[in-house]
């Protein structure tokens, strides 16, 4: 099931839709998409009480292009420990990756890249691509020997040169499908 709807052009801003899942709050959705709660409320004037949303409800997320308008899709296979970059449905490249260990597995589902940070420091290598799930991303590594392993705290690690290549190709809003 796709969690994204159609773009809307409203006052010059681009929106995508997020479909509320059971247990989600507007605060969690704002955190996942790195948007202030006030921005989500402004984009969704029908929400009178931010504490009352329901599963299946469409929430507009401002500032990200609709993934359907982007020619790229990223498919992550936790089991194969690889990341496949598709362009218009055709495989462009397959990259080796590291994924989460047993107690901190990489989450399965459909996400988008919401922002990026070059040279984030620490163990994240030369680039961080945030996913629409707070605390998770695709990033480089300061430990290249970990690639091919299940060793992370849930993120997707890539060789530094690979994450830089990926970041040059895919814009924010790119769909990321994480599979078992």
N, C-alpha and C positions, 0 to 999 in steps of 0.2 A: 504494500500500500504506500503510495506516495504521500509525503507529509507536506508537499508544496503545491500551491495553486498557481493561479495566473498572476502576472505582474499587473499592478494598477498604477497608473500615473496620476498622482494627486499632488497638486502644488509643486510639481517638478521633482517629486521624490519617487523612488522605485520601492515597491513592496513585494514581498513574497508572503505566502500564508504558511503558518504552522498550525497543524491540527493537534489540539490538546489531547494528551494521553491520560489515562487514569492516574490519579495521584499528583499530576503536575499542578503547580500554582503559577500565577502570572509572574511572581518573583523569580521562580526557577527558570521560566521561559526567558525572562529578561536577562538573567545571569548567563544562560546557555548561549544566547545570541549576542552577548556583550553590549546590550542596549540598556539605557536607563529605564526604569519602570515608568517614569513620567513620559518618556518617548513612546512606549507601547500604549499607554493610556491615551495619549494625544492621537495616535494612529487608529485607535479603536474606541471612538466616542460612544459606541453602544454599550461598553462596559461601564456600568454605573458604580458597581462595587468591585474593586480589584480582587477581593477575596472570594468572589463568586464567579467561577468559570466552570465549564463542564467538559467531560470527554467528548471529542468529536467537534467541538467548537473551533471555528477558524479564527486565528489571531494574526493580524497583519504585522509583519516585521519590516520596518522601514530600512531602506539603505542598502539592500542586497538585491542583485539581479536574480530573476527567476532562473533556477538551474536548467529549466527546459530551453532557455535561450543561449546557453553556454555549450559549445560543441564538445567540451571535455567531460568525462566521467571518470572517477577513480574507483576501482574495485579492489578492496583489501581482502585477502584470504588469510585468516589467522592460521589455518591448518597448513597451508603451503608456505606460509611466511613470505608472501610476495604482494606487491602492489602493482596493479595493472592500470595503465593509463590508456583510456579509449578516447578517440576523437571521431565524432559522428558514428559511434558504434564500432569502429575498427581499432584493433590493438595497435598502439603506437610504440609502447615499450613496457617491459615487465622489469620491476626493480626488486631486489632482495630487501627484506625488512626484518626488524625484530618486533615482537608483539609482547603483550602483557603476560606475566607469569601466572601460574594457577590461581593464586589468591588475589591477583589484581589484573584480571583478564581485560583485554581490549574489548570494549562494548560492541555488540552486534547491532546493526541497524542502519538507517539512512540518515545522513548528516550533510551539512554543507560546510565549506570553509568560510568562516565569518571574518577573520582578519589574519594578519601576519606580522611577524616581528623579526627583522634581521638581527643576527648576533644577540640572541636572548641571554647568553651567558650560561654558566653552569654546565650541566650534562646535555644541554639541548643543541649543541653544535652551532652551526652557522645560520639556521633559519627555523622559525616556529610558525606553523600554519594551524591556527586554532580551529577546532571543530565546533559544531553547534551542540556540544555537550561540555559543560564547564569542566576544566581540568584536563581535557583530552586534546591531543593534537598530533600532527605529523611533523616530525622534526629531525634535525641532524643529530649527531652524537659525538661525544668526546671519547667514546669507546667503540671503535669500529669492529673489534673482535666480537661484539655482541650481536651483530647483524646475522640473521638466520636463527636466532635463539628466541625462546619465550622467557624474557628476563625483565621487561619494563614494568612500570607501575600502571600500565594500561595504554600508554601512548604507542604510536607507530614510529619506530626509529628507522632512519635511512642513513646511508653514507652521506657525508656532507655534500659531495659533488652532486649526488643524485637529488637531494632535497632542493639544492639551488636550481638544478635543471627543471625540476617539477614546478617550483615556485615561479620561474620565468614563464612557464607555459600556461598555468591555470590561474584564472582570476578568482577573487572572492566570489562566493555564490556557487562554486563548483560542487556538484553532488559527489558525496563519498559514501559508497556502499561497503559496509564491513560485514563479511560473511564468516561463518564458522571455519 
